[in-house]
Amino acid sequence: MFDNTAHFVAVIADGLLVTLQATVGGILLATVLSLVAGLAMLSRITVVRVITRTYVEIWRGTSEVVQLFWIYFVLPVLTGFQLLPLWAGVVVLGLNFGAYGAEIVRGAVQSVPREQYEGCVALNFTPWQRMRRVILPQALVEMVPPFNNLFIQLLKGTALLTFITVPEMTHQASVILVPSFTGEVAQIFTITLLFYLVLSIVITLVMRGVERWAAAKVGRTPRKRDVALGKGGGVA
């Protein structure tokens, strides 16, 4: 039953680098979009808020698979510009999870006590100084746990890239291995699950480190229970 285990691991591992590239690229794009869109939703300018809210609702309210197909198949028809499959996946993951992350950023910034804003005004801080030196450092501590969950969901979302022939781990398992080893499907996908589980644990450990660093920067110590559980940011 386990005669082909080493072969299965090797073939699935061939897609590990692509999965990592899609995950890291998606995380970087999603993080930037989350910060920009999250802060834009708090803007005093109505047009900025409307544009940002439109982006968030469209990308949160539509199917991720359809978004992927739209970017990869429809966009080239409309513009004549074809993204490479991996880059199309990164763009969709970044835009999709950036929309969810924008709400995390907005909520975290709004959770900072009103007294902090009043203190900044009393010190004659400009809006930029207020946000950069006082508000965002405190909000970051609240952002990290939900971003942990978000990044794990993004990792799992890379499996959808198999629909556009990106050779990530799920593609290696379902397209390369399963047709040749139909009697060992359970073992193939169990190994694939374990790969995703290990990567999820790595993300959680990194984000807990980021949370401790962010808390230390503002003179706070995460509660022991929160650190142990990742404040809801455990492996999903």
Secondary structure, DSSP 4 states (H G I P E B T S, - for coil): --TTHHHHHHHHHTTHHHHHHHHHHHHHHHHHHHHHHHHHTT-S-HHHHHHHHHHHHHHHHS-HHHHHHIIIIIHHHHHS----HHHHHHHHHHHHHHHHHHHHHHHHHHTS-HHHHHHHHHTT--HHHHIIIIIHHHHHHHHHHHHHHHHHHHHHHGGGGGGGT--SHHHIIIIIITTT-GGGHHHHHHHHHHHHHHHHHHHHHHHHHHHHHHHHHTT----HHHHHHGGG-S--
